[in-house]
Amino acid sequence: MSYSIKYKELFSVKILHRYFLDKGTEKFSMMAEAERLKQLGDYNFQSAVSIVPTAKTHQKMNGRKLIFRTHSAGFTVWSKVAELDDKETFIALDDDLFFTFIIQTKHALFYNYTDLKLENIGKTYYMANRALVTESNNFPLIDTAGSNSHIDEGFILSAEAEKNELEKLGVGEQSNMLGIIRIFMQGAENSLSVTTTQGKLRVTPREFEVVFKNRNSFWRYLFDKDQTVTAADNVMIENGDAKQLVTKTEQPLTQHGFISVKLANKELPNPDVRSITPGTSNKYYSEIYM
C-alpha cells in the first residue's frame, strides 16, 4: 500500500505596511478589490521588515513536521497531516504549544515612515493570540485578517516582560528587533485559536494580521527667498518666516500616489522619508528644500 506525503496550512500571518499599500490619501482598506490586488501585486513586506522564527521555534517545528514559508504579504506555517485523516496533524499539537517569530527592521528609515513614536525605538512590541500573565488585562491581542486596526504603543511590553522575553533569545535574534509575534494553538478566545477544540486542523485556516500604519507629518517647505501666501493656499507661513512654509494639516507619507499641495495655484513636491523632525505634542515634520 502506498500513500503520498501531504501538507495542509496550519495558520498564516499577514504583514501589511500602509506606507507601501496606501496611495496618497487613498487608504488600502478603502480601495476597490481590483485596486487592492494591484497594490498587493507590487508589495513585499520584506522591504520594511524580516520575519525570523526563533531557534527554539525551529526545533519545535522540525520535531512536529511543520514548515515555515514566507511570501510577499507575510508567512504561512504548514503541517504534515495524518495518513488516514487529513484533518489531523501528523503529530498532535498541544493546546499550549506556541511558536515565536522575531520581527526585525531592515533599515533605519523604517521609523521615519511608520506611525510609531521615535522615542520608543528599541522597545519591544508583542503581538500574540494570548496575553502574557505579566501584562495588564487590557493588553491588546493580535488581530485576525480584515480587522483594519494597526500596531501602536499599546503593544509595547512592560520592562519586566521585555527582560523575560529577551533572556529567551540569542544575541543575533535581538539584532534590529522590533517585536515578537507569538501564536498559540489555542488562543485567548476561539476566534484566535489555530486548531479546533478537538485539536484538529480548521476547514478555513486561521489568518492573523499585523498592520503598520504609515506616518502622517506636516510638510515644511524651506525657500531661499520670501514667499507670498494667501488663504487659498494649502500652506501657511511658519513662525513669521516667509521663507518657511508648512502645510495647514498633516499629510500621509506613502510610497505611491501624489498629494496635491498648492502655493499660488502651483503644485509643491511631496517629501521623501529621509527627513523626519519631531515637534511638540507628538507632531512630526517632513522638510523639503526648494
C-alpha positions in Angstrom: 0.0 0.0 0.0 1.4 3.4 -1.0 0.5 6.9 0.1 1.7 10.4 -0.6 3.0 12.8 2.0 0.5 15.7 2.3 0.8 19.1 4.0 -2.0 21.5 4.8 -2.0 25.1 6.0 -2.0 25.4 9.8 -2.1 29.2 10.1 -0.8 32.3 8.4 0.2 35.9 9.4 -0.1 38.8 7.0 2.4 41.6 7.5 1.0 44.8 5.9 2.5 48.2 5.9 0.3 51.1 4.7 3.3 53.2 3.6 3.7 50.7 0.7 -0.1 49.9 0.3 -1.9 53.2 0.6 -1.8 55.5 -2.4 -1.6 59.2 -1.5 -4.7 59.9 0.6 -6.4 56.7 -0.6 -6.3 54.1 2.1 -5.6 50.5 1.2 -8.6 49.2 3.2 -11.0 51.5 1.3 -9.8 50.6 -2.2 -11.9 48.6 -4.6 -10.9 44.9 -4.7 -9.1 45.2 -8.1 -7.0 48.2 -6.8 -6.1 46.3 -3.5 -4.9 43.4 -5.6 -2.8 45.7 -7.7 -1.2 47.2 -4.7 -0.5 43.8 -3.2 1.0 42.7 -6.5 3.7 45.3 -6.1 4.1 44.8 -2.4 6.7 42.8 -0.4 6.7 43.1 3.4 10.5 42.4 3.4 11.0 45.9 2.0 10.4 47.0 5.6 11.0 44.1 8.0 12.1 40.5 8.1 10.4 37.7 10.0 12.6 35.0 11.6 11.4 32.0 13.7 13.4 31.7 16.9 15.9 28.8 17.2 13.6 27.2 19.7 10.6 27.5 17.3 12.7 25.9 14.5 13.3 23.0 16.8 9.6 22.7 17.7 8.5 22.9 14.1 11.0 20.4 12.9 10.0 17.9 15.6 6.4 18.2 14.6 6.7 18.0 10.8 5.8 21.7 10.3 7.2 24.0 7.6 7.6 27.8 7.8 7.3 29.7 4.5 7.3 33.4 3.7 5.5 35.1 0.9 5.2 38.7 -0.3 2.5 39.6 2.2 3.6 37.6 5.3 4.2 34.0 6.2 2.4 30.6 6.5 3.0 27.6 8.7 2.2 24.2 7.1 1.6 20.9 8.9 2.1 17.4 7.6 -1.2 15.6 8.0 -2.1 12.1 9.2 -2.2 9.4 6.6 -5.8 8.4 7.3 -7.3 11.7 8.2 -6.1 15.0 6.6 -7.9 17.0 9.3 -5.4 15.7 11.9 -1.8 16.8 12.1 0.8 14.1 11.7 2.0 14.8 15.2 -0.6 16.1 17.8 -0.2 19.8 18.7 -1.0 20.5 22.3 -3.3 23.4 23.2 -0.4 25.3 24.9 2.1 24.8 22.1 3.3 28.1 20.7 5.6 29.4 18.1 7.6 32.6 18.3 8.7 34.8 15.4 11.0 37.8 15.6 10.2 41.0 13.6 13.5 42.8 12.6 13.6 46.2 10.9 15.6 46.2 7.7 16.8 49.8 7.8 16.8 53.0 10.0 14.2 54.7 7.8 11.5 52.3 9.0 10.7 54.6 11.8 10.5 57.6 9.5 7.6 56.3 7.5 5.9 54.2 10.3 3.4 55.6 12.8 5.4 54.7 15.9 6.8 57.2 18.3 10.5 57.8 17.8 11.2 57.8 21.5 10.1 54.2 21.7 12.8 52.9 19.3 14.4 49.9 21.0 11.4 48.9 22.9 9.7 45.5 22.2 6.3 45.2 20.7 4.4 41.9 21.4 1.7 40.5 19.1 0.1 37.3 20.2 -3.2 35.4 20.5 -2.7 35.1 24.2 -1.6 37.9 26.6 1.4 37.4 28.9 0.5 37.0 32.6 2.9 39.9 33.5 0.8 42.3 31.4 -2.4 44.2 32.2 -5.8 42.8 31.4 -6.3 45.2 28.5 -3.1 44.4 26.7 -4.1 44.1 23.1 -4.1 40.8 21.2 -3.1 40.1 17.6 -5.9 40.7 15.1 -7.4 38.3 12.5 -7.3 39.4 8.9 -9.6 42.3 7.8 -9.8 44.0 11.2 -8.3 47.2 9.8 -6.5 48.0 13.1 -2.8 48.7 13.4 0.2 48.2 15.8 0.6 51.1 18.2 2.3 51.8 21.6 -0.3 49.6 23.4 1.6 46.6 22.1 4.9 47.6 23.9 5.9 45.1 26.7 6.5 46.2 30.2 10.1 46.4 31.4 9.7 43.1 33.3 8.1 41.3 30.4 10.7 42.6 27.9 13.5 41.4 30.2 12.0 37.9 30.4 11.5 37.7 26.7 14.9 38.9 25.7 16.5 36.3 28.0 14.9 33.6 25.9 16.6 34.9 22.7 20.1 34.7 21.3 22.1 37.8 20.6 21.6 37.5 16.8 17.8 37.2 17.3 17.8 40.5 19.2 19.6 42.4 16.4 17.4 45.2 15.0 14.4 43.6 16.8 11.2 45.5 16.6 9.0 42.9 18.3 7.7 39.4 18.7 4.8 37.5 17.1 3.7 34.5 19.2 1.0 32.1 18.1 -0.6 29.5 20.4 -2.6 26.6 19.1 -5.4 27.7 21.4 -5.8 31.4 21.7 -7.4 33.5 24.4 -10.7 33.1 22.6 -12.0 30.7 20.0 -11.7 33.3 17.2 -8.0 33.4 17.8 -7.4 29.7 18.1 -5.4 27.9 15.4 -6.7 24.4 16.0 -10.2 23.3 16.8 -11.2 22.3 20.4 -10.6 18.7 19.3 -7.0 19.7 18.3 -7.7 19.3 14.5 -7.0 21.5 11.6 -9.7 24.0 10.7 -11.5 23.9 7.4 -10.5 27.5 6.9 -7.1 28.1 8.4 -6.8 31.0 10.9 -5.3 34.1 9.3 -3.8 36.7 11.6 -2.8 40.2 10.6 -0.1 42.7 11.7 -0.6 46.1 10.2 1.8 49.0 10.4 0.3 52.4 9.8 2.1 55.0 7.7 3.2 58.2 9.4 1.4 61.5 9.0 3.5 64.6 9.1 3.3 68.3 8.5 5.2 69.2 5.3 7.7 72.0 5.8 8.9 73.9 2.7 12.2 75.8 3.1 12.7 78.5 0.4 15.7 80.7 -0.3 13.5 83.8 -0.6 10.3 85.1 0.9 7.0 83.7 -0.3 3.6 85.3 -0.7 0.9 83.2 0.8 -2.9 83.6 0.6 -5.8 81.9 2.4 -6.5 79.8 -0.7 -3.1 78.1 -0.4 -2.6 74.7 1.3 0.4 76.1 3.2 1.0 78.9 5.7 3.9 80.9 6.9 5.6 79.3 9.9 6.9 81.3 12.9 6.6 84.6 11.0 9.3 83.5 8.5 8.1 83.9 4.9 10.9 81.6 3.7 9.5 78.8 5.8 6.0 77.4 4.9 4.2 74.5 6.4 1.1 72.6 5.4 -2.1 73.6 7.3 -2.8 69.9 8.0 -0.9 66.7 8.4 -0.4 64.6 5.3 0.2 60.8 5.0 3.6 59.6 3.8 3.2 56.9 1.1 5.5 55.3 -1.5 2.8 55.5 -4.2 0.5 58.3 -5.2 0.7 62.1 -5.2 -0.9 64.5 -2.8 -1.8 68.0 -4.1 -0.3 70.8 -2.0 -0.7 74.2 -3.7 1.0 77.6 -3.4 -0.2 80.3 -5.7 -2.0 77.6 -7.7 1.2 75.7 -8.3 1.8 72.1 -7.1 4.5 71.7 -4.4 6.5 68.5 -4.3 5.8 65.7 -1.9 8.6 64.8 0.5 10.6 61.6 0.7 11.0 59.8 4.0 14.7 60.7 4.6 13.9 63.7 6.8 11.6 63.5 9.8 11.8 66.0 12.6 9.8 65.5 15.8 8.0 68.6 17.1 5.8 69.2 20.2 2.6 67.4 21.0 3.6 64.3 19.1 3.8 66.2 15.8 6.3 65.3 13.1 7.6 67.4 10.2 9.0 66.4 6.8 11.3 69.0 5.5 11.7 69.9 1.8 14.3 72.3 0.5 13.0 74.3 -2.5 
